[in-house]
Amino acid sequence: MKKLILVALFLTAIACQKKEQTQKTTAVVDEHSYSKPELAVVKHLDLDIKVDFDTQTISGKASWTIDNISKGNEIIFDENTLNITKVTLGDDEKETKFELGKDTEFHGKPLHITIEPNTTKVNIYYNTTKDAIALQWLKPEQTADKKKPFLFSQGESVWSRTWIPCQDSPGIRFTYNAKVTVPKDLLAVMSAVNPQKKNDTGVYTFKQDKAIPSYLMAIAVGDIEFQAIDNRTGVYAEPSMLKKSAYEFAELGKMVNAAEKLYGPYRWGRYDVLVLPPSFPYGGMENPNLTFLTPGVIAGDRSLTSLLAHELGHSWSGNLVTNATWDDIWLNEGFTTYVEHRIGEAIFGKKEFEMQNVITNKELTDNIAEYGDTNPDTRLKVSLTGRNPDDGISQIPYVKGYAFLRVIENAVGREKFDPFIKNYFDSHAFQSITTEDFVKYLNENLIKGDKALADKIQLDNWIYKPGIPSNILPVSSADFDAIDKIQKSRKETGVTGLSKKITTTAEKQHFIDHLPADITAKEMEAIDKEFNFTKGGNFIIKRQWFVQALRHQYKPAYPAIEQFLIGISRTGSVMMLYKEMVKTPEGKVWAKQVFNKAKSGYHATTIQAVEGVLK
């Protein structure tokens, strides 16, 4: 796809809720959008749609307020699998010509619309099709309560164009209002200010007055109820999941407060979460105002709420300051992983922080080993030209980005680094930036020509070179050291009573992850009997245990593994297991059998990923 020059428009929030529009221009190459925003760019969306579960379609009108910068005769949108029926201009709805260009894999088609030099509004009439990757339509039996259908969207990275015609680039930001009509017995919510209960009409209105990129457009429709946590946080879920979800996220308000102390005011008004059915393909998605979460995070003991800290962190890094292209995704995910760990430290203490550092470091070394330390995809700044931008959403931008920021923190000390990060968020608020923008800001505001400091950080090695630089910080945990000693003496001492010594999620994960390569099936059985890993309720622990069960052919766990894979659609987690299964011929046969049973409940992106492994 030919290269495009992006001109990003940004909305800056002003104190005391006084807002004014400001404009900032940055030249950015976005390989994954057909739009030419330097010529004509969107500023605001008025969306009027109807959700039809019978036909599994969304239909309606997307009215875009635009800035025709060039005063030319064309604006280009991105669309993928949509049915465009009519395009009009202005409030008087003067019909105009439109043309769809050539279809490209992962990118869809450019939608060329004829406009006039003074055009400020473009109205696109359309409907979605069954091929909309962003939309997951669930039958009642695929939900938790099994009574009513459910719809949810997942726009990241380039899939919003499959449910809304838009300029689908993270470098283009806009505000939106929406009117959504749904069946009267269902509730609609979006990435905006949301209703807290159903009405009698089935018509809901939404307002998002902060400028966001298209991948953060989100919708969910279902039998959803709301429970408040405090005056600005709360939980949406299906009725049967509401009480347990509210219990699980009781510390939501504390997390927001902890983040604010570190990085400044939360700027989005409310912070709510929506617990989705199991076919949601991620652990969480940081949609503004309303984080979408997998039900796998509901452990019953609040042991998996670090995931929530990550999604909350995106309210600063990702939603407030956004990667301008998908080549820069580490700016979203590396920063957010750093923020997540700092929130976790503030709430759960230093011991937990140290344990999480060790776990994250292992994830980094494991991922680098899987890719190969010379693989260009192990750089922070990657090149996704001609590829599915979802390929950039691996663990590497998360954990390598985090390790890099810790190197900087260590080099200058927290007393300097914390104000730097806060100022970075403030000075780039409601903007989309590139890696190079960050490098410039870092050099001007922290390194300031100090060669010794620059040499200590090794910025180029971290960002532009593959593998793990030599100056990565060592990690350690006294609690994990104690578990390692137990692991070494386990054969002599047995496993009876270990579940009383190894109690937290992090401790159990470390214990499982460091089981010796030569462990026998009999020893696996004894451990399982002591800890009840196979039948336990903690998602992370089960996943890690199942990886080991597959590696060591611990067959008593196989029925539970099958049920686990059928019951969730969290792409990264199911992929961990499928990758282990296909390592043997008989395992590959089994994997295909399980996939055939499971795929009806999987999200389209999960199906794509698994099919790639099963080839």
Secondary structure, DSSP 4 states (H G I P E B T S, - for coil): ----EE---EEEE-GGG-EEEE-----EE-TT----TTT-EEEEEEEEEEEETTTTEEEEEEEEEEE-TT--SEEEEEESS-EEEEEEETTTTEE--EEE---BTTTBEEEEEE--TT--EEEEEEE--TT-TTEEEE-GGGSSSSSS-EEEE--TTTTGGGTS-B---TT-EEEEEEEEE--TTSEEEESSB--SS--SSSEEEEEEEEEEEGGG--EEEES-EEEESSSSEEEEE-HHHHHHHHHHTTTHHHHHHHHHHHH----SS-EEEEEPPTT-SSSEE--TTEEEE-GGG--SSSTTTHHHHHHHHTTTBTTTEEESSGGGTHHHHHHHHHHHHHHHHHHH-HHHHHHHHHHHHHHHHHHHHHH-TT-GGGSSS---TTS-GGGG-SSHHHHHHHHHHHHHHHHH-HHHHHHHHHHHHHHTTTEEE-HHHHHHHHIIIIITT-HHHHHHHTHHHHHHSSS--TTPPP---HHHHHHHHHHHHHHHH-STTHHHHS-SHHHHHHHHHT--TT--HHHHHHHHHHH-TTT-S-HHHHHHHHHHHHHTT-GGGHHHHHHHHHH---HHHHHHHHHHHTTSHHHHHHHHHHHHHHGGGS-HHHHHHHHHHH-
